[in-house]
Amino acid sequence: MSDKSFDRINRRLTLLYLSGNTSFTIVTIILSILIGGVTFTGSLIAWAKLSETIPGKPYLFSGQRVVNSILLLAIITLGVMFTNDPANTTYLYALIGLSFLFGVMAVIPIGGADMPVVISLLNSYSGLAACAAGFAINNNILIVAGSLVGATGIILTNIMCKAMNRSLGNVLFSGFGAVSTTLEKIEGEINPILAEDAYYILEAASKVVVVPGYGMAVAQAQHVVKELQELLEENGCEVSYAIHPVAGRMPGHMNVLLAEADVPYDQLIEMDDINPRMELMDVAIVIGANDVVNPASREMESSPIYGMPIINVDYARTVFVLKRSMASGFAGVDNPLFFGENTRMLFGDAKESIGKMIREFE
């Protein structure tokens, strides 16, 4: 920022102070800076974890909560000092810097598996920052728009927390995934299958459900999935899609990808509606999903994800799991589904694997 910009800010703050307009406006400015700073740097950390620019694991250190508490106290102190002396821009710039730092410190302890919830919450923060800015500059449109974004973000965050059977406080402060939990030993053998053999099972199926996950997004497989759906339907098969609220890396991730491929919306079925029908499914095709179909959440009390509602694909007659490897999901928890008697592992790029099945149909 240039010296002229600093002078301009100084003059505006001085005029604001001399005009007697007041503590309310100053407080809204402080809130806008604080919430906006946390949202900005917090979003950068969330993006870095989701893109695997940095590891998705939580970063925890001894006394972290104490440091964050001191940081928040320093922000409040600077806010009070700036309220009493708004002409002193040193307080303002220090407040901006600490707000940026607080955003980083607030998000790094949160694991990658919780990033969809964090993104939804940060989206709400952005609306609150806009609302506060609207009060600061007396702009009613900004106030209303920011309030709507903030409210919808909070509602979505609450829905996603319920879908994970966890509280928002647990997401923000538990450091999920940082401490390894001793799980019951998973015994069994995997049953790999080739795309050519999977075709014969699909060709005889009358009901198929597709469970998309982040692996579908990585492989950009949504269009070939739609092609496979059309071929199955031409063969007299009923195809549906099971959507978990936190599948993917952001709220509504799977819905957006499938809409891009022109999958009819009425074929997207929510978790609570599809689970009672799962035993009727001839084949469940899991494309890159892991944690949202992990039976450990039902069966293993020692699992970190125990109690989280999942899509019960293991109840289907046959399960195809399309994965590149046996690696665990973003939560870092092994999946006993892979060793199930009715599970067949189809290894490789999901787009290529589905493409091979399509060629068999054709």
C-alpha positions in Angstrom: 0.0 0.0 0.0 1.5 3.4 -1.0 2.0 6.4 1.3 -0.8 8.2 -0.5 -3.2 5.3 0.5 -2.0 5.5 4.1 -2.6 9.3 4.1 -6.1 8.8 2.6 -7.0 6.3 5.3 -5.7 8.6 8.0 -7.7 11.5 6.8 -10.9 9.5 6.6 -10.5 8.1 10.1 -9.7 11.5 11.4 -12.8 13.0 9.8 -14.8 10.1 11.2 -13.4 10.7 14.7 -13.9 14.5 14.6 -17.5 14.1 13.3 -18.3 12.3 16.5 -19.7 9.4 14.6 -19.1 7.2 16.8 -18.4 4.1 18.5 -21.0 2.0 16.6 -19.4 2.7 13.2 -16.0 2.0 14.6 -17.1 -1.3 16.1 -18.7 -2.4 12.8 -15.4 -1.5 11.0 -13.5 -3.7 13.6 -15.9 -6.6 13.1 -15.7 -6.3 9.4 -11.9 -6.4 9.5 -11.8 -9.3 12.0 -14.4 -11.5 10.3 -13.1 -10.7 6.8 -9.5 -11.4 7.8 -10.3 -14.7 9.4 -12.4 -15.7 6.4 -9.7 -14.8 3.9 -6.7 -16.6 5.5 -8.9 -19.4 6.7 -10.2 -20.0 3.2 -6.6 -20.1 1.9 -5.7 -22.8 4.4 -8.9 -24.8 3.6 -8.0 -24.5 -0.2 -4.4 -25.7 0.5 -5.6 -28.7 2.4 -8.2 -29.7 -0.1 -5.8 -29.3 -3.0 -3.2 -31.2 -1.0 -0.8 -28.3 -1.4 -0.3 -28.9 2.4 -1.2 -32.1 4.1 -4.8 -32.4 5.2 -4.0 -33.6 8.7 -4.7 -31.3 11.7 -1.7 -29.3 12.9 -1.7 -29.3 16.7 0.9 -28.2 19.2 1.1 -28.0 22.9 -0.7 -24.9 24.3 -2.4 -24.2 21.0 -5.7 -23.1 22.6 -3.8 -20.9 25.0 -2.0 -19.2 22.0 -5.3 -18.7 20.2 -6.9 -17.3 23.3 -4.1 -14.8 23.8 -4.4 -13.9 20.1 -8.1 -13.3 20.4 -7.5 -11.2 23.6 -4.9 -9.1 21.7 -7.5 -8.5 18.9 -10.1 -7.4 21.4 -7.6 -5.1 23.2 -6.6 -3.5 19.9 -10.2 -3.1 19.0 -10.9 -1.2 22.2 -7.8 1.0 21.7 -8.8 1.7 18.1 -12.4 2.6 19.2 -10.9 5.1 21.7 -8.5 6.6 19.2 -9.6 5.9 15.6 -7.1 8.4 14.2 -4.2 6.2 15.2 -4.0 3.8 12.3 -1.3 1.7 13.9 -4.0 0.0 15.8 -5.9 -0.6 12.6 -3.0 -2.2 10.8 -2.1 -4.4 13.8 -5.7 -5.5 13.9 -5.6 -6.5 10.3 -2.4 -8.5 10.7 -3.7 -10.3 13.8 -7.0 -11.1 12.1 -5.1 -12.7 9.2 -3.0 -14.7 11.7 -6.1 -15.7 13.7 -7.7 -17.1 10.5 -4.7 -19.4 9.9 -4.6 -20.5 13.6 -8.3 -21.3 13.6 -8.2 -23.6 10.5 -4.9 -25.4 10.7 -6.1 -27.6 13.7 -9.0 -28.9 11.6 -8.5 -32.1 9.5 -9.2 -32.4 5.8 -12.2 -34.6 6.4 -14.0 -31.7 8.1 -13.2 -29.2 5.4 -16.7 -29.3 3.8 -18.1 -28.0 7.1 -15.3 -25.4 7.5 -16.0 -24.1 4.0 -19.7 -23.7 4.7 -18.8 -21.9 8.0 -16.3 -19.6 6.2 -19.0 -18.8 3.6 -21.2 -17.7 6.5 -18.4 -15.6 7.9 -18.0 -13.9 4.5 -21.7 -12.9 4.7 -21.3 -11.6 8.2 -18.2 -9.5 7.2 -20.2 -8.0 4.3 -23.1 -7.3 6.7 -20.7 -5.5 9.1 -19.2 -3.5 6.3 -22.8 -2.5 5.2 -23.4 -1.1 8.7 -20.0 0.7 8.6 -20.8 2.5 5.3 -24.6 2.7 5.8 -25.4 0.5 2.8 -28.7 -1.3 3.2 -28.2 -3.6 0.2 -24.9 -4.9 1.6 -26.5 -5.4 5.0 -29.4 -7.5 3.6 -27.2 -9.5 1.2 -24.6 -10.2 3.9 -27.3 -11.3 6.4 -28.7 -13.7 3.9 -25.4 -15.2 3.0 -24.5 -15.5 6.7 -27.8 -17.1 7.7 -27.8 -19.6 4.8 -24.2 -20.5 5.6 -25.0 -21.2 9.3 -28.0 -23.3 8.3 -26.0 -25.4 5.9 -23.2 -25.8 8.4 -25.7 -27.1 11.0 -27.2 -29.5 8.4 -23.7 -30.9 7.6 -22.8 -31.2 11.3 -25.9 -33.3 11.9 -25.1 -35.4 8.8 -21.7 -36.2 10.5 -23.4 -36.7 13.9 -21.0 -34.1 15.4 -21.3 -30.7 16.9 -19.8 -27.6 15.4 -17.6 -27.3 18.5 -16.3 -30.8 18.0 -15.4 -30.0 14.3 -13.6 -26.8 15.2 -11.8 -27.8 18.4 -11.4 -31.6 18.4 -8.4 -31.9 16.1 -10.1 -34.9 14.4 -7.6 -37.2 12.9 -4.6 -35.9 14.7 -4.4 -38.7 17.2 -4.3 -42.2 15.9 -7.0 -44.3 17.4 -6.5 -48.1 17.9 -9.0 -49.8 15.8 -10.2 -53.4 15.8 -8.1 -55.4 13.4 -9.7 -55.7 10.0 -9.2 -59.2 8.7 -10.0 -60.7 5.3 -9.0 -60.6 1.7 -9.8 -58.2 -1.0 -11.6 -59.4 -4.1 -10.4 -57.5 -7.1 -12.4 -57.5 -10.3 -11.8 -56.5 -13.9 -14.1 -54.1 -15.8 -14.9 -56.8 -18.3 -16.1 -59.1 -15.5 -18.0 -56.2 -13.8 -19.9 -55.7 -17.0 -21.5 -59.2 -16.8 -22.8 -58.4 -13.3 -24.2 -55.0 -14.4 -25.7 -56.5 -17.5 -27.9 -58.8 -15.3 -28.8 -56.1 -12.7 -32.3 -54.6 -12.4 -31.5 -52.0 -9.7 -28.2 -50.1 -9.5 -27.2 -47.3 -7.2 -24.2 -45.1 -7.8 -22.4 -43.5 -4.8 -20.1 -40.7 -6.0 -17.2 -39.3 -4.0 -14.2 -37.2 -4.3 -12.6 -39.8 -6.5 -15.2 -39.1 -9.2 -14.3 -35.4 -9.1 -10.6 -36.1 -9.4 -11.1 -38.4 -12.3 -13.7 -36.1 -13.9 -15.8 -39.2 -14.4 -19.3 -37.7 -14.1 -19.9 -37.7 -17.9 -18.9 -41.4 -18.3 -21.1 -42.2 -15.3 -24.0 -40.6 -17.1 -23.2 -42.6 -20.2 -23.2 -45.8 -18.2 -26.5 -44.8 -16.6 -28.1 -44.4 -20.0 -26.8 -47.8 -21.2 -28.1 -49.5 -18.0 -31.5 -47.9 -18.5 -31.6 -49.0 -22.1 -31.0 -52.5 -20.7 -34.1 -52.2 -18.4 -32.2 -51.3 -15.3 -33.3 -48.7 -12.7 -30.4 -46.4 -11.8 -30.3 -44.0 -8.9 -27.5 -41.9 -7.2 -27.0 -41.9 -3.4 -25.8 -38.5 -2.2 -24.2 -38.1 1.3 -24.3 -34.5 2.6 -20.5 -34.4 3.1 -19.4 -36.3 0.1 -16.6 -34.5 -1.8 -14.7 -31.5 -0.7 -17.3 -28.8 -0.4 -21.1 -28.6 0.3 -23.1 -29.9 -2.7 -20.0 -31.0 -4.5 -21.5 -34.2 -5.9 -24.8 -32.5 -6.9 -22.9 -29.9 -8.9 -20.8 -32.5 -10.8 -23.8 -34.6 -11.6 -25.8 -31.6 -12.7 -22.9 -30.7 -15.0 -23.4 -34.1 -16.6 -27.1 -33.6 -17.0 -28.1 -36.3 -14.5 -31.8 -35.7 -13.7 -32.3 -34.2 -10.3 -35.0 -36.7 -9.3 -32.4 -39.5 -9.6 -30.3 -37.9 -6.8 -31.5 -39.5 -3.6 -30.4 -38.3 -0.1 -28.8 -40.7 2.4 -31.9 -41.1 4.6 -34.1 -42.0 1.7 -31.7 -44.4 -0.1 -30.7 -46.5 2.9 -34.0 -48.3 3.4 -33.9 -49.4 -0.2 -30.2 -50.5 -0.2 -31.1 -54.2 0.4 -33.1 -54.2 -2.8 -30.1 -53.0 -4.9 -28.4 -55.6 -7.1 -25.3 -53.5 -7.4 -23.9 -50.5 -5.6 -21.1 -48.7 -7.5 -18.9 -46.6 -5.1 -16.8 -44.2 -7.1 -14.0 -42.8 -5.0 -16.1 -42.4 -1.8 -14.6 -43.8 1.4 -15.5 -42.3 4.7 -19.2 -41.9 3.8 -19.6 -45.6 3.1 -17.4 -46.9 5.9 -19.3 -49.6 8.0 -16.8 -48.9 10.9 -19.1 -45.9 11.8 -21.8 -48.5 12.7 -19.8 -51.4 14.0 -16.5 -50.2 15.6 -16.9 -48.1 18.7 -13.1 -47.5 18.7 -13.3 -45.8 15.3 -13.0 -42.0 15.2 -16.0 -41.9 12.8 -18.2 -44.1 15.0 -21.8 -42.8 15.0 -21.5 -40.9 11.8 -24.4 -41.7 9.5 -23.3 -43.4 6.3 -24.7 -44.8 3.1 -25.2 -48.5 3.8 -23.8 -49.8 0.5 -22.6 -53.0 2.2 -26.3 -54.1 2.4 -26.5 -54.3 -1.4 -26.1 -57.7 -3.1 -22.9 -56.7 -4.8 -20.7 -53.7 -4.2 -18.2 -52.4 -6.8 -15.6 -50.0 -5.2 -13.7 -48.0 -7.8 -10.4 -46.7 -6.3 -6.8 -46.1 -7.4 -5.5 -48.0 -4.4 -6.3 -49.3 -0.9 -5.4 -46.0 0.7 -7.7 -44.7 3.4 -10.0 -41.7 2.9 -9.4 -38.1 4.0 -10.3 -39.1 7.6 -7.4 -41.5 7.6 -9.6 -44.4 8.8 -9.4 -47.9 7.2 -12.6 -49.2 5.6 -13.8 -52.8 6.4 -16.1 -52.5 3.3 -13.1 -53.3 1.1 -12.9 -56.7 2.7 -16.6 -57.6 2.5 -17.6 -60.9 0.9 -20.0 -59.0 -1.5 -17.4 -56.3 -2.4 -15.3 -56.3 -5.5 -12.5 -53.8 -5.9 -12.0 -52.3 -9.3 -8.6 -50.6 -9.2 -7.5 -47.8 -11.5 -8.7 -44.4 -12.7 -12.5 -44.3 -12.3 -13.0 -42.7 -15.7 -11.0 -45.3 -17.5 -12.6 -48.2 -15.5 -16.2 -47.0 -16.3 -15.1 -46.4 -19.9 -14.1 -50.0 -20.2 -17.5 -51.1 -18.9 -19.2 -48.8 -21.4 -17.3 -50.4 -24.3 -18.4 -53.8 -23.2 -22.0 -52.7 -23.3 -21.5 -51.2 -26.8 
